[in-house]
């Protein structure tokens, strides 16, 4: 399995038979082989997660788009030009038309959904978690009541993946949160299991990843992302 970091919250996961493109909005995409199935995921409509250029990807075969329901349906249908569109909402399970991908959804603590994705091919399964903007969004300057409510909502969603195992997880680590920046990652790591965890949503400030790894020396599965376009073999 290969993971390519495209920028911000955008990643491309590649298995033997599938490409999974998550929350692409910037960065250089590779040339896709038509021998693999391409599925594009968009967790919500924010500009830093949704780029309409996804509907103009250079790919010879049929593309499946998995879009959060807050994305404008009519516009997406016009841009997709007959490709498979699957609009999703929180706390549901979906399957692509060919049955090769199962998608579970969580409710974001901001907008849209998080994705729990299982790819099945030749008897093997690959499990992915992409948080979108599901995170423990505590902020300095917010009221205690607001931050407590945010934590309750976040923990409630995390309980839905308690004990699950992921081959790769993509989880926010946002330096703008200052003293609260590590909270969401900490809770995720205590709730689920992941072979590798790719921090995201760090606004071109990868030093937050170094800070986290230094502060949590016992955590060995956090990937350092210094360069957009970096590829990792797992």
C-alpha positions as CSV (number, residue, x, y, z in Angstrom):
1,X,0.0,0.0,0.0
2,X,1.2,3.5,-0.9
3,X,0.2,6.8,0.7
4,X,1.0,10.2,-0.9
5,X,0.7,13.4,1.0
6,X,-0.7,16.0,-1.3
7,X,-1.1,19.0,1.1
8,X,-3.2,20.1,4.0
9,X,-5.8,17.3,4.5
10,X,-5.3,15.8,1.0
11,X,-4.0,12.3,0.6
12,X,-3.9,9.6,-2.0
13,X,-4.0,6.0,-0.8
14,X,-3.2,3.3,-3.3
15,X,-3.8,-0.4,-3.0
16,X,-3.3,-3.1,-5.6
17,X,-6.6,-2.4,-7.3
18,X,-7.8,1.0,-6.0
19,X,-6.9,4.7,-5.7
20,X,-8.6,6.6,-2.8
21,X,-8.3,10.3,-3.1
22,X,-9.2,12.2,0.1
23,X,-10.1,15.9,0.5
24,X,-7.9,17.1,-2.4
25,X,-7.7,20.8,-2.9
26,X,-4.0,21.5,-3.6
27,X,-0.8,19.7,-4.7
28,X,0.4,17.7,-7.7
29,X,-1.5,14.6,-8.5
30,X,0.2,11.5,-10.1
31,X,-0.8,10.0,-13.4
32,X,-3.5,7.5,-12.7
33,X,-3.5,4.1,-14.2
34,X,-6.9,3.1,-15.6
35,X,-6.2,-0.5,-14.4
36,X,-7.2,0.7,-10.9
37,X,-10.5,2.0,-9.6
38,X,-10.5,5.7,-8.6
39,X,-12.7,6.8,-5.8
40,X,-12.7,10.5,-4.7
41,X,-13.8,11.4,-1.2
42,X,-14.8,14.9,0.0
43,X,-15.6,15.3,3.7
44,X,-17.3,18.7,3.4
45,X,-17.6,21.8,1.3
46,X,-15.0,24.0,2.9
47,X,-12.5,25.5,0.4
48,X,-9.5,23.8,2.0
49,X,-11.1,20.3,1.5
50,X,-13.1,20.6,-1.7
51,X,-11.7,21.6,-5.0
52,X,-14.0,21.4,-8.0
53,X,-11.0,20.4,-10.1
54,X,-11.7,16.8,-8.9
55,X,-14.4,16.7,-11.6
56,X,-11.8,17.2,-14.3
57,X,-9.3,14.5,-13.3
58,X,-7.4,12.9,-16.2
59,X,-8.6,9.3,-15.8
60,X,-9.8,7.0,-18.6
61,X,-12.2,4.9,-16.6
62,X,-15.3,5.6,-14.5
63,X,-14.7,7.6,-11.3
64,X,-16.8,7.3,-8.1
65,X,-17.2,10.5,-6.1
66,X,-18.2,10.2,-2.4
67,X,-19.4,13.6,-1.3
68,X,-20.8,14.9,2.0
69,X,-24.4,16.1,1.7
70,X,-23.5,19.7,2.5
71,X,-21.9,19.9,-1.0
72,X,-24.3,21.4,-3.6
73,X,-25.8,18.4,-5.4
74,X,-26.9,20.1,-8.6
75,X,-23.6,21.8,-9.2
76,X,-21.7,18.5,-8.5
77,X,-24.0,16.6,-10.8
78,X,-23.4,19.1,-13.6
79,X,-19.6,19.0,-13.1
80,X,-19.4,15.2,-12.8
81,X,-20.8,14.6,-16.2
82,X,-22.4,11.2,-15.6
83,X,-19.8,9.8,-13.2
84,X,-21.0,7.9,-10.1
85,X,-21.9,10.3,-7.3
86,X,-22.6,9.1,-3.8
87,X,-23.9,11.7,-1.4
88,X,-23.4,10.7,2.3
89,X,-24.5,11.8,5.7
90,X,-23.3,11.0,9.2
91,X,-23.9,7.6,10.9
92,X,-24.7,5.7,7.8
93,X,-23.0,2.9,5.8
94,X,-22.6,2.9,2.0
95,X,-21.1,0.7,-0.7
96,X,-19.9,1.7,-4.1
97,X,-21.7,0.2,-7.1
98,X,-19.1,-2.5,-7.7
99,X,-19.2,-3.5,-4.0
100,X,-15.5,-3.2,-3.5
101,X,-15.5,-0.3,-1.0
102,X,-17.6,0.1,2.1
103,X,-17.9,3.5,3.6
104,X,-19.0,4.4,7.1
105,X,-19.5,8.0,8.3
106,X,-19.1,9.9,11.5
107,X,-20.5,13.3,12.2
108,X,-17.9,16.1,12.1
109,X,-17.6,18.5,15.0
110,X,-17.4,21.2,12.4
111,X,-19.1,20.5,9.0
112,X,-19.7,17.3,7.0
113,X,-18.5,13.9,7.9
114,X,-15.4,11.7,8.7
115,X,-14.9,8.6,6.6
116,X,-14.2,5.0,7.8
117,X,-13.4,3.1,4.6
118,X,-12.8,-0.6,3.9
119,X,-11.4,-1.7,0.6
120,X,-11.8,-5.4,-0.2
121,X,-9.8,-7.0,-3.0
122,X,-8.7,-10.6,-3.6
123,X,-9.7,-11.6,-0.1
124,X,-7.6,-8.8,1.5
125,X,-9.0,-5.8,3.4
126,X,-7.5,-2.4,3.8
127,X,-9.0,-0.1,6.4
128,X,-8.7,3.7,6.4
129,X,-9.9,6.6,8.6
130,X,-10.0,10.1,7.3
131,X,-11.3,12.6,9.9
132,X,-12.2,15.5,7.6
133,X,-12.8,18.3,10.1
134,X,-13.9,15.9,12.9
135,X,-11.6,17.0,15.7
136,X,-11.6,18.3,19.3
137,X,-11.9,21.9,18.3
138,X,-11.2,23.6,21.6
139,X,-10.0,27.2,21.4
140,X,-8.5,29.7,23.8
141,X,-11.0,32.5,24.3
142,X,-14.0,30.2,24.0
143,X,-16.2,29.6,27.1
144,X,-15.7,26.6,29.3
145,X,-19.2,25.5,28.4
146,X,-18.4,25.6,24.7
147,X,-15.2,23.7,25.0
148,X,-16.8,21.1,27.3
149,X,-19.6,20.6,24.9
150,X,-17.1,20.2,22.0
151,X,-15.3,17.6,23.9
152,X,-18.5,15.7,24.7
153,X,-19.5,15.7,21.0
154,X,-16.0,14.6,19.9
155,X,-15.8,11.8,22.4
156,X,-19.2,10.6,21.3
157,X,-18.1,10.2,17.7
158,X,-14.8,8.5,18.8
159,X,-16.8,5.9,20.7
160,X,-18.2,4.8,17.3
161,X,-14.7,3.6,16.3
162,X,-13.6,2.3,19.6
163,X,-11.2,-0.6,19.2
164,X,-11.2,-0.5,15.4
165,X,-8.0,-1.1,13.6
166,X,-6.9,1.0,10.6
167,X,-4.0,0.4,8.2
168,X,-3.7,4.2,7.9
169,X,-5.4,7.1,9.6
170,X,-5.5,10.8,8.7
171,X,-6.1,12.9,11.8
172,X,-6.0,16.8,12.4
173,X,-3.2,18.3,14.3
174,X,-3.8,22.1,14.0
175,X,-1.3,24.5,15.5
176,X,-3.9,27.3,15.6
177,X,-5.4,25.6,18.7
178,X,-2.3,26.4,20.7
179,X,-2.5,24.6,24.1
180,X,-5.4,22.5,22.9
181,X,-3.7,21.3,19.7
182,X,-2.9,17.8,20.9
183,X,-6.3,16.9,22.3
184,X,-8.0,15.4,19.3
185,X,-5.0,13.3,18.3
186,X,-4.5,12.0,21.9
187,X,-8.1,10.9,22.1
188,X,-8.1,9.2,18.7
189,X,-4.9,7.2,19.6
190,X,-6.5,6.1,22.9
191,X,-9.7,5.0,21.2
192,X,-8.7,3.3,18.0
193,X,-5.6,1.5,16.7
194,X,-3.7,2.5,13.6
195,X,-0.6,1.1,11.9
196,X,0.4,4.6,10.8
197,X,-1.1,8.0,11.5
198,X,-0.7,10.9,9.2
199,X,-1.2,14.3,10.8
200,X,-3.1,16.8,8.7
201,X,-4.7,20.2,8.7
202,X,-1.5,21.8,10.0
203,X,-1.4,24.8,7.6
204,X,2.1,24.2,6.3
205,X,3.5,24.2,9.8
206,X,4.9,20.7,10.2
207,X,6.8,21.8,13.4
208,X,3.5,20.9,15.2
209,X,4.2,17.3,14.3
210,X,7.7,17.4,15.7
211,X,6.3,19.0,18.9
212,X,3.8,16.2,19.2
213,X,6.3,13.4,18.6
214,X,8.7,15.0,21.2
215,X,5.9,15.4,23.7
216,X,4.6,11.8,23.2
217,X,7.9,9.7,22.8
218,X,6.0,6.5,23.4
219,X,3.9,7.0,20.3
220,X,5.8,5.5,17.4
221,X,3.3,5.5,14.6
222,X,3.0,9.3,13.8
223,X,4.4,10.1,10.4
224,X,6.6,13.2,9.9
225,X,5.3,15.2,6.9
226,X,7.9,17.7,5.8
227,X,7.2,17.8,2.1
228,X,4.1,17.9,0.0
229,X,4.1,15.1,-2.5
230,X,6.0,12.7,-0.2
231,X,5.2,9.1,-0.7
232,X,5.2,6.3,1.9
233,X,5.2,2.6,1.4
234,X,3.3,0.7,4.1
